[in-house]
């Protein structure tokens, strides 16, 4: 009989053939699934074995490829690049200069060529001798000036300094108000930001150093960095104190011999003395710089303070021509309070005398009834004193520091105060 296109002897033969054919054509994917399952089980054993090995061996990995690791295969000698630095030390960032010409100086790699840029334009170049460069006269444009320097070394290295901002205050004019004792002018730094709890300790060193050791000990013990203005005569007379001061504190110029600069002592007017010429005044600053560098090997900060507080726009402009900015002390004409300690007044026979305890209280009470309190204040004290030892202000200096700190104040330098140019209060020209 013929069934399914085949010839069979009977139905029983056909059934037997059909069973055999069914076994041969079963789903082949079942076999593949079994193979895949066995492979996954084997892979799992391998994975967990490697994981255990990494755990017990600390997970060590080969070091990442670096330039040094492949250096032997390179055709050149590869050396680690040292971070070369170039800085501008004068003028300070953010100053407001009444002079249109100012010097620019700073530090750069020795014997490198240094270029100075004003508002992105190359202005001049020089060579850094003894790792120091100087451009004696950079002519500023009106208002804001961006100053930057760049060095070019013989080995091909080059780097740029941080940019600084200097404002040429061409609108500053001398008027009757400039002849008063306290001049309200943006080129005369007397206070910082009224919203920041910052204070500046300043000390003047004229010709005496009676309190110097005690003051330096108190500052060092409290980890306070101050700004100290020294005369050339002080530096020559006390070279050891000068070196100790220069190691930890910022040092500014107090002229060479603490001469009077204006007629204030005669007529209470800040008019320049006829005997004080531009040449004489600038020589005083230069000579003090020279003796300080000779004694310490360092350069003064571009800050100056007038002896007796005698200065005006004309004198400040002469100083600005050398890159100096004047730092006064804080006074509040509205409340008649100021941060001049008057610690130099020797005894009760001289007007302006206060016992040292009352000086401490007067300084600590500055601005207590004002919203800004003592924020941004610049305090004035002296390294020399003719007072009796028990009446000197230095004995109260640790208490003054401690009390201001308890009130949340931080102590900064005058340069740091000026560097916050965006934080300085606006003052009328």
C-alpha positions in Angstrom: 0.0 0.0 0.0 1.2 3.6 -0.7 1.2 6.0 2.2 3.1 9.4 2.6 4.6 8.9 -0.8 6.1 5.6 0.2 5.1 1.9 -0.4 4.4 -0.2 2.7 3.4 -3.8 3.2 0.7 -2.8 5.6 -0.4 -0.3 8.2 1.8 -1.8 10.9 4.9 -1.2 8.8 3.8 2.4 8.1 3.3 3.1 11.9 6.8 1.7 12.6 8.4 3.9 10.0 6.6 7.0 11.3 7.9 6.6 14.8 11.5 6.3 13.6 11.2 9.4 11.4 9.7 11.4 14.3 12.7 10.7 16.6 15.1 11.9 13.9 13.4 15.2 13.3 12.9 16.4 16.9 13.7 20.1 17.7 17.6 20.5 17.3 17.6 23.7 19.4 17.2 21.7 22.6 20.7 20.3 22.1 22.1 23.8 21.6 20.4 25.1 24.8 22.0 22.3 26.8 25.5 23.3 25.4 24.9 27.0 26.2 23.9 26.2 29.8 27.0 24.1 30.3 29.1 27.0 28.9 27.5 29.5 31.3 28.2 27.3 34.3 31.8 26.9 33.4 32.1 30.7 32.8 30.7 31.4 36.2 33.3 29.2 37.9 36.1 31.1 36.0 34.6 34.6 36.9 34.3 33.8 40.6 37.8 32.4 40.6 39.3 35.6 39.1 37.2 37.7 41.5 38.6 35.8 44.5 42.1 36.1 43.2 41.8 39.9 42.8 40.3 40.2 46.3 43.0 38.3 48.1 45.8 39.9 46.0 44.7 43.4 46.9 43.4 44.2 43.4 46.8 45.2 42.1 46.6 46.9 38.7 49.5 47.8 36.4 50.5 51.4 36.6 49.0 53.8 34.0 51.3 54.7 31.2 53.0 58.0 31.7 55.5 60.1 29.7 58.3 59.0 32.0 57.4 55.3 31.5 57.8 55.6 27.7 60.6 58.1 27.8 63.4 55.6 27.1 61.7 54.8 23.8 61.6 58.5 22.7 64.3 60.0 20.6 64.7 63.0 23.1 65.7 63.3 26.7 62.5 63.9 28.7 62.7 65.9 32.0 60.1 66.9 34.5 59.1 70.6 33.9 59.7 72.8 36.9 57.0 75.4 37.6 58.7 78.6 36.6 57.2 81.7 38.2 57.0 85.3 37.4 55.3 87.8 39.7 54.5 91.5 39.8 55.5 93.0 43.2 55.0 96.6 42.3 52.5 98.2 41.9 49.9 96.4 44.1 46.8 95.0 42.5 43.8 97.4 42.8 45.7 100.6 43.7 44.4 104.0 42.5 47.3 106.0 41.3 47.3 109.8 41.1 50.3 109.6 38.8 50.0 108.5 35.1 53.5 107.0 35.1 54.4 104.2 37.5 57.2 101.6 37.7 56.5 97.9 37.3 58.8 95.4 38.9 58.8 91.9 40.1 60.6 88.5 40.1 61.3 86.3 37.1 63.8 83.5 36.2 67.4 84.9 36.2 68.6 86.3 32.8 65.2 85.7 31.2 63.7 88.3 28.9 60.7 89.9 30.5 58.0 91.8 28.5 55.3 94.0 30.0 51.8 94.3 28.6 49.3 97.1 29.2 45.7 96.2 28.3 47.0 93.4 26.1 49.5 95.5 24.2 53.3 94.8 24.4 54.9 98.0 25.8 58.5 97.2 26.6 61.0 94.4 27.4 64.0 94.0 29.7 66.3 91.3 31.2 65.8 89.9 34.7 69.1 90.4 36.4 69.5 88.5 39.7 65.9 87.1 39.2 64.5 90.7 39.3 63.1 92.9 36.6 62.1 96.6 36.6 60.3 98.9 34.1 60.9 102.4 35.5 58.1 104.2 33.7 54.9 102.6 32.4 52.4 105.2 31.1 48.9 104.4 32.2 45.7 105.1 30.2 42.8 106.8 31.8 40.9 104.9 34.4 41.4 101.0 34.4 44.7 99.5 33.3 45.3 95.7 33.1 49.1 95.0 33.6 50.7 91.7 33.0 54.3 90.5 32.5 55.7 87.4 30.7 59.2 85.9 30.7 61.0 84.1 27.9 64.0 81.9 28.9 66.9 80.6 26.8 65.6 77.0 27.2 62.4 77.9 25.4 60.2 78.0 28.5 57.8 80.9 29.0 55.1 81.9 31.5 52.9 84.9 32.3 52.3 86.6 35.6 48.9 87.0 37.1 47.2 90.1 35.7 46.7 93.1 38.0 44.4 96.1 37.8 45.7 99.7 38.4 43.4 102.7 38.2 44.7 106.0 37.0 42.8 108.6 38.9 43.2 111.5 36.5 40.2 113.2 37.9 41.8 113.7 41.3 42.3 117.4 42.0 43.8 119.2 44.9 41.4 121.4 46.8 40.9 122.9 50.2 39.8 119.5 51.6 43.2 118.1 50.7 44.9 120.4 53.2 43.0 118.9 56.1 44.6 116.4 58.5 42.5 113.5 57.2 42.2 113.5 53.4 39.3 111.6 52.0 40.8 110.4 48.7 40.8 107.0 46.9 44.6 107.1 46.7 44.9 107.3 50.5 44.1 104.0 52.0 42.6 104.5 55.5 40.0 101.7 55.8 38.9 98.5 54.1 35.6 96.8 53.5 32.9 97.8 56.0 31.2 94.5 55.6 34.1 92.2 56.3 35.4 91.6 59.8 39.0 92.3 59.0 41.6 94.5 60.8 45.1 95.7 60.0 47.7 96.2 62.7 50.3 98.8 61.6 53.3 99.9 63.5 55.6 102.8 62.8 59.4 102.6 63.6 60.9 106.1 63.6 64.1 106.2 65.6 63.3 104.3 68.8 62.6 100.6 69.5 61.7 100.6 73.2 58.6 98.4 72.7 59.8 96.5 69.6 60.8 93.2 71.3 57.6 93.0 73.3 55.4 93.8 70.2 57.1 91.2 68.0 56.8 88.6 70.8 53.0 89.3 71.2 52.4 89.2 67.4 54.4 86.0 67.1 52.6 84.4 70.0 49.2 85.2 68.5 50.3 84.3 64.9 49.4 87.8 63.6 51.2 89.3 60.6 51.3 93.1 60.7 52.4 95.9 58.4 55.3 97.8 59.8 56.6 101.1 58.4 60.3 101.7 59.0 62.5 104.8 58.5 66.0 104.4 57.1 67.4 105.6 60.4 65.6 102.9 62.3 67.0 100.3 59.8 70.5 101.5 60.2 70.2 101.8 64.0 68.5 98.4 64.6 69.5 96.0 61.8 68.8 92.9 63.9 65.2 94.1 64.7 64.8 95.0 61.1 65.8 91.5 59.9 63.5 89.9 62.5 60.6 92.1 61.3 61.3 91.3 57.7 61.1 87.6 58.3 57.5 87.5 59.3 55.8 90.9 58.6 55.1 93.2 55.7 57.4 96.2 55.7 56.6 99.6 54.3 58.5 102.9 53.8 58.4 105.6 56.5 60.9 108.0 54.7 64.5 108.1 55.7 64.7 110.5 58.6 61.0 111.1 59.6 61.1 114.7 58.3 58.1 117.0 58.3 56.6 117.1 54.8 53.9 119.8 55.1 53.1 123.0 57.0 50.6 121.3 59.3 52.8 121.8 62.5 52.8 125.5 61.8 49.4 126.4 60.5 47.3 123.2 60.6 47.3 123.1 56.8 48.6 120.2 54.7 50.6 122.4 52.3 53.9 121.0 51.0 56.9 122.6 52.7 58.9 124.8 50.4 62.0 122.9 51.4 60.4 119.5 50.5 60.9 119.1 46.8 59.9 116.2 44.6 63.6 115.2 44.3 64.2 115.4 48.0 61.1 113.4 48.9 61.8 110.6 46.4 65.4 110.4 47.5 64.1 109.8 51.0 62.0 106.8 49.8 64.8 105.4 47.6 67.5 105.7 50.3 65.2 103.8 52.8 64.7 101.1 50.2 68.4 100.7 49.7 69.3 100.4 53.4 66.4 97.9 53.9 67.5 95.7 51.0 71.1 95.9 52.2 70.1 94.8 55.7 67.6 92.1 54.8 68.2 91.1 51.2 64.5 91.8 50.6 62.5 94.5 48.9 60.0 96.7 50.7 56.3 96.4 50.0 55.2 99.4 47.8 53.5 101.0 50.7 54.5 104.2 52.5 53.2 106.2 55.5 53.9 109.9 56.0 55.7 111.0 59.2 53.3 112.8 61.5 50.5 112.0 59.1 51.6 114.9 56.9 50.8 114.4 53.2 48.6 115.8 50.4 47.8 114.9 46.8 51.0 116.4 45.5 53.2 114.4 47.8 51.2 111.2 47.3 51.6 111.7 43.5 55.4 111.9 44.0 55.3 108.6 45.8 53.0 107.1 43.2 55.7 107.8 40.6 57.9 105.3 42.4 55.0 102.8 42.7 54.0 103.6 46.3 50.5 103.9 47.7 49.9 105.7 51.0 48.5 103.9 54.0 47.0 106.1 56.8 44.9 104.9 59.7 41.1 104.7 60.3 39.2 107.8 61.5 35.5 108.4 61.7 34.9 112.2 61.5 31.2 111.7 62.3 31.9 110.1 65.7 35.3 111.7 66.3 36.8 108.3 66.9 40.0 107.1 65.3 42.4 104.1 65.5 45.5 106.2 66.2 46.6 104.8 69.6 48.7 107.9 70.5 50.9 105.5 72.3 53.9 107.7 71.5 52.7 110.5 73.9 55.0 110.0 76.9 53.1 111.3 79.9 50.3 113.5 81.2 52.3 116.7 80.7 51.9 116.4 77.0 48.5 116.9 75.2 46.9 113.8 73.9 48.1 111.5 76.7 46.0 108.5 77.7 47.1 105.8 80.2 47.8 102.6 78.3 44.8 100.9 79.8 42.5 103.6 78.5 44.2 103.4 75.0 43.3 99.7 75.0 39.7 100.5 75.9 39.5 103.3 73.3 40.7 101.0 70.5 38.4 98.2 71.5 35.4 100.6 71.7 35.9 101.9 68.1 32.6 101.8 66.2 30.8 99.8 68.9 27.7 102.0 68.4 27.9 101.8 64.6 26.5 99.0 62.4 29.9 98.4 60.8 31.8 98.4 64.1 35.5 98.2 63.5 35.2 96.4 60.2 38.2 97.1 57.8 39.9 99.3 60.4 43.6 100.2 60.2 45.2 100.6 63.6 48.3 102.7 64.3 50.8 101.9 67.0 54.6 102.5 67.4 57.7 100.4 68.0 59.3 103.2 70.1 58.0 104.6 73.3 59.2 107.1 75.9 56.7 106.0 78.4 57.5 104.3 81.7 57.7 100.5 81.2 54.4 99.8 83.1 52.5 102.3 81.0 53.4 101.0 77.5 50.7 99.8 75.2 52.6 96.6 74.3 51.6 95.0 77.6 47.9 95.1 76.5 48.5 94.0 72.9 47.7 90.3 73.6 44.4 91.3 75.2 43.6 93.6 72.2 44.2 90.7 69.8 42.3 88.2 71.9 39.2 90.5 72.3 39.0 91.3 68.6 39.3 87.6 67.7 36.5 86.8 70.2 34.4 89.3 68.2 35.1 87.3 65.0 37.8 89.5 63.5 40.7 88.3 61.3 44.0 90.2 61.1 45.3 90.9 57.6 48.1 93.1 56.1 47.7 96.4 54.3 48.5 94.8 51.0 45.8 92.2 51.5 43.4 95.1 52.3 44.3 96.8 49.0 44.1 93.6 47.0 40.4 93.5 47.8 39.9 96.3 45.3 36.4 95.1 44.6 35.7 95.2 48.3 37.0 98.6 49.1 34.4 101.2 50.0 33.8 104.0 47.5 35.4 107.3 48.5 34.9 110.7 47.0 37.7 112.0 44.9 
